[in-house]
Amino acid sequence: MTAVVTGPAARVGGADRILGEAEVREFVGAQLAGLDLDGRSVCLLVPDATRTCPLPLLVEAVHKALHGRVSRLTVVIALGTHGAMSDEALAEHVGVYPDTEVINHEWWKPSTFANLGTIPSERIEQLSDGRMHGDVPVLLNRAVVEHDVAIVVGPVLPHEVVGMSGGNKYFFPGVAGQQIIDVSHWLGALITSAEIIGTTGLTPVRALINDGAALIPAETYAFCVVTAETADDPDVPGLAEGDRSSALHSISFGDCIASWASAAEISAATHVTYLDRPVNRVLSIVPAMYDEIWTGAKGFYKVEPVVADGGEVILYAPHITEIATSHPQIHEIGYHCRDYFVKQWDRFEHIHWGVLAHSTHLRGAGTYDPETGVEKLRVQVTLATGIPEEVCRAVNLGYRDPATIDIAAFTADPDTMVVPRAGEVLFRLTGR
């Protein structure tokens, strides 16, 4: 990976500010004006609809700064292994711009990828503290490789796998091949979500994806943003029909490491809420941007650290009717704690490790005794969704009829914390 920008990232805004649209456009334009981009091809990597971000504003500002200067401009939706977005959804999500192609990362097609090299086994062993080994091929969407410059445009948020999302994560796993996705996610699962989520330093998973990004031949930069929510309908917080728009606290620009670190500092101040003591129950109201449990499980990840032992998290999402359409293996294994898989590895090593990681993240901490076959889970996870009860039970999750959820009653209950629009703000206990 090469980049002209070195040292600290440029930044506008802060944790105590909301940027105006004119400030956003001016900052983006000024940063891109300072790069040697004339006559060169540029690839933008942006999030899908599972991230809150004023993406049309940002992409419009980038397009205005680059149109007529660059030879080609392509926008790639960094799906990871999420479902593809339709043409209509892409137009709404990103916008439509002259001489600009917007494409999904087609992770399901082998022809999508270029091979950048290998992260050696000894490095994997080092990062995993000896728990993983084997060379990892670094496959990346060839659109990145076939452009002169790649620019990430997206938010930084607390994340269950890497600590803080954003930056080089848009390459790995955003537009990466299956094996490095599996290895990075299982590495995070071995460390555990509770340990890694919200960490602003260089976590082992962040180090792994930085190693992969170092092999990218294109110049790489990032506009890392920190969002600030504004309620469209404050009387319906977080419900599917009460979506929220987003403004920005800050934008950082520079190489992908420096800009990410700058934004992570702001996100830690704006997207982490501290409680003095644990709560017995959480009602997480899952917003419409999460359309499956595969992504809606973020409503659990972000609150688990504050739930008391033996407590419960209810994921309230009447609009969700599927567990994971792109990952049917989750129905084969269900949801279990990390040790359930680690202590029966011969049974599960053939499963995509990213699926195993998702499973452990949604069940949280727990133990498994291979002698007795007994699994003990720290907290109960209950789905109040459009998924039938028999499906919930079959994957080892609790069920509650969403029609029985009375948000006002839960809000009045001193033993319950109600989280509107759950999934992006992390809750922690003071001192942890």
C-alpha positions, -999 to +999 in steps of 0.1 A: +000+000+000+013+034-009+000+069-001+013+104-006-004+117+026+017+108+057+016+118+093-016+129+112-048+130+093-066+162+085-099+166+103-128+189+105-154+188+133-153+171+167-173+152+193-191+184+204-200+197+169-224+189+141-210+198+106-230+218+081-233+205+046-212+234+033-184+225+057-185+189+045-183+198+008-156+223+014-134+199+034-138+171+009-130+194-020-100+208-004-085+174+005-089+160-030-076+192-046-043+185-028-039+150-044-022+142-077-053+127-094-055+144-128-059+118-155-058+089-131-086+063-123-102+063-089-122+037-070-144+047-041-153+021-015-185+029+004-207+011+030-240-007+022-273+003+038-264-014+071-244+017+081-258+051+091-241+076+069-251+107+048-235+089+018-251+109-011-237+141+004-202+126+007-202+109-027-216+140-044-188+161-028-162+136-041-178+135-075-178+173-078-141+174-068-130+146-093-154+148-123-134+161-152-101+155-135-099+117-133-100+093-162-125+070-145-146+069-113-161+037-099-180+033-067-179-002-051-203-011-023-183-029+003-207-057+011-184-080+028-207-110+025-239-091+029-266-094+002-264-073-030-283-041-034-307-036-063-302-009-089-330+011-074-315+007-039-281+018-051-295+049-067-312+059-035-283+049-013-254+065-032-270+088-058-266+089-096-237+108-111-225+115-146-196+092-159-197+072-126-203+035-123-218+021-090-214-016-085-219-042-058-189-062-045-199-095-060-183-117-034-201-148-046-182-148-080-146-161-081-139-138-111-144-108-088-110-113-071-073-106-078-047-124-057-024-100-039-002-125-022-002-143+012-001-136+049+022-163+062+013-189+088+038-176+113+021-142+113-013-158+118+001-177+148+016-146+162-017-126+160-038-154+174-014-162+202-009-197+187-045-206+184-046-203+146-021-212+118-019-216+081-011-193+052-039-169+042-043-159+006-051-122+002-079-119-024-093-085-032-119-071-055-100-065-088-118-032-092-095-018-065-064-033-082-074-020-116-077+016-105-047+039-097-062+052-065-087+037-040-105+060-015-126+047+014-156+068+023-175+056+054-182+058+091-161+046+121-182+028+148-176+004+176-173-031+160-175-066+174-148-081+153-121-054+148-127-030+177-136+001+157-148-003+121-137+018+091-105+025+074-088-006+060-118-027+071-135-015+039-109-035+020-108-065+044-135-078+047-154-051+028-143-063-007-122-093+002-122-130-005-137-156+018-106-170+035-092-137+049-128-128+060-131-162+078-097-159+094-102-123+106-137-130+120-127-162+138-097-144+152-120-118+167-143-145+180-114-163+197-106-130+215-144-125+220-166-096+211-168-084+247-131-081+249-125-064+215-155-042+208-149-005+210-111-008+213-095+021+196-059+007+196-043-018+172-062-050+179-049-083+164-077-082+139-069-046+129-033-057+125-043-085+102-063-064+079-036-037+079-012-065+067-035-073+039-040-037+029-002-033+027-003-056-004-027-033-023-009-019-054-031+012-056-026+043-036-051+043-008-067+071+012-098+074+034-125+099+044-134+084+078-166+100+092-183+099+126-221+102+124-245+121+145-281+110+144-311+133+141-346+119+147-371+121+119-399+110+143-388+113+179-421+097+190-412+064+172-376+059+182-359+033+162-389+015+149-389+003+113-413+030+103-394+057+123-360+057+106-335+084+113-313+105+091-277+113+100-254+143+102-217+143+109-196+151+140-164+150+120-145+139+089-109+128+089-088+124+057-054+109+051-039+075+046-062+047+058-045+042+091-041+078+102-076+088+091-092+058+109-073+065+141-084+102+140-121+092+135-119+064+161-109+090+187-141+109+180-163+078+178-151+066+212-164+099+226-197+099+207-207+063+202-199+048+236-223+052+266-212+042+301-234+029+329-226+027+366-241-008+371-254-037+350-290-040+339-311-072+341-329-068+307-323-048+275-350-042+249-330-035+217-351-018+191-336-029+158-339-004+130-350-011+094-315-008+080-309-043+094-331-067+075-318-100+088-304-113+121-270-116+104-268-078+107-296-071+132-275-090+158-256-058+163-284-049+186-270-076+209-233-070+204-235-034+215-254-040+248-240-073+260-212-057+281-238-041+304-262-070+309-260-087+343-252-124+346-284-143+339-300-113+322-318-111+289-315-092+256-346-089+235-341-080+199-373-063+188-375-063+151-410-071+137-397-063+102-370-091+102-382-124+088-349-142+081-319-153+100-293-150+072-303-157+036-267-157+023-254-179+051-276-210+054-249-228+075-261-209+105-292-231+105-269-261+105-249-251+136-273-227+155-260-201+180-235-211+207-207-197+228-171-198+216-160-228+237-189-249+223-170-248+189-135-247+202-139-278+223-156-297+195-134-284+166-134-316+146-172-312+143-172-276+131-139-268+114-155-273+079-180-245+085-171-211+072-153-195+102-171-162+096-204-181+103-190-196+134-179-161+145-214-147+140-228-175+160-206-169+190-210-131+189-248-134+192-246-158+221-219-140+240-199-154+269-205-189+281-189-223+288-191-258+273-182-291+291-174-317+264-177-345+291-214-337+299-224-319+267-237-290+288-234-254+275-240-226+300-246-191+285-242-159+304-272-142+291-305-151+273-311-139+238-347-136+227-360-127+192-392-107+190-392-106+152-411-119+122-392-152+124-414-181+135-409-196+170-398-230+157-370-214+137-358-194+167-358-225+189-341-246+163-311-222+162-309-221+201-324-186+205-354-176+226-387-164+211-413-138+220-443-127+199-434-091+188-471-082+192-467-086+230-439-060+232-451-028+249-423-003+246-439+021+271-442-007+297-406-018+292-394+018+294-412+022+328-397-010+341-367-002+364-351-036+355-351-029+317-330-006+295-347+003+262-323+011+234-339+030+205-323+023+171-299-002+185-268-014+167-243+015+165-239+029+200-219+007+224-229+004+261-201-003+286-198-003+324-178+025+340-142+015+345-142-012+318 
